[in-house]
């Protein structure tokens, strides 16, 4: 459904994906739903044993967050926990090893044009370009990140190894953080096939082109191919306009009519009690 606030079209979005030049199948999945303020990327894992299905499960679960205006954006995190359980169940039934998927999602607030929430698990990333400064908003859940060292300093077999992903079981967690949206912001959600090929300098160069989001997404994918295309490459790009809209009476009416709880919370209260580990 289209939400009243997003009908004001103060942002645009586009996406692109490619299998790459080495892989034989694309295990990335994504959604780009401007009318619902929902954008996400998931990178499947499992060495061909269900990776494509795992990422599809994550994205299909997240799509529910775009079906109704949420007063509490954090409620969307429970959808990824549900996907985690679904992936586990399927992998056990089919005797699949290592089946899982990353997740990175940006959900715009349907009643506040300056607010959004970011969700992430694994090593798919979210970047923001603001006033010519590129910033990584998500954090990697990898061996390198846990050790606090660059990937290149690890033994080859440990580089890019995840410490957290949907499907990894009871230890799975989804991190979330509030994001303040500002006029002229540009957001990128991508799988590692994008940022590992381009690096931050390459990302910034392409994202600074001033082209429409769909063209930027396609340019990022094409640049990843030009630089080797070692992995599946997926990019979702969201561009804020020059001015954020005011919250009008029709938006307030929709907010007043919206439920305080998400529909899936009423059905799955027992499954929504998972909390991420504390440091």
Order of alpha helices (4+ residues) and beta strands (2+ residues): beta-beta-beta-alpha-alpha-beta-beta-beta-beta-beta-alpha-beta-beta-alpha-alpha-beta-alpha-alpha
